[in-house]
Amino acid sequence: MERSLLQRIEVFLKESSMPPSVFGRAAVHDPRLVSDLRGGREPGLDVICRTEHFMNKWRADRHAGRVVPQGDRRSRAFRRTGKEARV
């Protein structure tokens, strides 16, 4: 059974330790995206594609070691790792 976009986002938020507002702003420039989806908003195809692309890119960057989860930080949900962090 296909999971809804909201279910996939919820899994991503737990995986990345990213606050919902930071996710919405980074993925589709809408900090209320997750709360609106939780409230019953039906996303359009463009929103679905942009959120999926953001989550896939973040996971690929994490797998490659370019980003790491930062916990519940409101200003930045992740930071880019530098050469000094790759030990």
Sequence and secondary structure as in RCSB ss.txt:
>XXXX:A:sequence
MERSLLQRIEVFLKESSMPPSVFGRAAVHDPRLVSDLRGGREPGLDVICRTEHFMNKWRADRHAGRVVPQGDRRS
RAFRRTGKEARV
>XXXX:A:secstr
    HHHHHHHHHHHHT  HHHHHHHHHS TTHHHHHHTT    HHHHHHHHHHHHHHHHHHHTTSEEE  S SS
 SEEE  GGG  
